């Protein structure tokens, strides 16, 4: 069931829905969507690798080790995402929105 759901999503929903949306709804180019999707996937993998490597260095099985690993999982990927996305329009939009909410 899980494999069937994954395969149907990859062969139908993943390709057809963005194509139809960009062709009939947004009047844009679906190639830009998939290019951005691939770039975001690569950045996510780049964030995963150091997070996983750092967590593998921490050995143990108690609540303090869990807390340290959770902090690493929170901090490391976010630093990597900030480095990659800090110049994007979306980042500036949400950063300014956050500043307005905090003020």
N, C-alpha and C positions, 0 to 999 in steps of 0.2 A: 504494500500500500504506500509506504513512504517513498520507495523508488519510483513507483508509478506517478505519484504526485509530483516528485521532483522532475521527472522526465517530461511530463505534460506541461509543467510550468516553463521549463527551459525551451521546449519546442513550440509552444503556442503563445503563452502569455508574455514571456520575456521579449519576443520579437514582434508579435502582432499588435499588442496594445500600444506600445510607443509609436509604431509606424502609423496606426490609425489616428492616434491623437495628434501627431505632428502633421499628418497629411490633411485631415479633415477639421481638426480643432484649432491648432495653433498656426497653421500655414507656415511651418518651419521645416528645417532639414533634420531628418531623423539621424543622419550621420553625426551631427554635432552632439546629439544626445548620447549615442553609443560611445563616441570618443571620450566624452566627459565621464561616462559610466566606467569605462576601462581605466581612465586616469584615477578616479576615486577608488577603484578596486586595488590598483597598484599601491596607492598611498596607504590604504588600510592594511595591506600585507606588509608594507614597510613599517608601519606602526606596530604590527603584531610581533615581528621578529625580535626587536630588542626587548619588548615587554616579556616575551616568553623566555628569552635567554637570561634576563635578569632574574626572573622568578625561578628559573631552574637552579640558580646559584644559591638560593635561600632554601636550606634544608631544615625540615622539622615538621611537626604535626600538632601544633597547639594553637590556641586562639591568638597569641601575639604574632606568630608566623602568618596566620591567616590575615590578620590586620595589616601587616607589612606588605604582604602580596596584594591585598586589596588597594592599598595606597599606591603601590607601583602601577597597578592596572588602571588606576584613575589618573595618575600624573603623567606617566611616560607617553601614552598615546595622545593625550591632550597637548602636550608640548610639541610632539611631532605634527599633529594636525594644525596647530597654530603656526608653526614654521612654514608648512606648505600652503596654508590658506590665508595667511595674514594680509596678503595683497589683493585678495579677491573682493569683489563688490559685496558679496553675501556676508563675508566676515565683517566688513565695515558697517553694513546695515545692522546686523545683530549686535555688534559691539556698541554702536551708538544707541540702539534700543535699550541695551542693558544699562548704559550710562544714564539714560533718561529715567529709567525705572529706579535706579539707585539714588538719584538726586531728588 
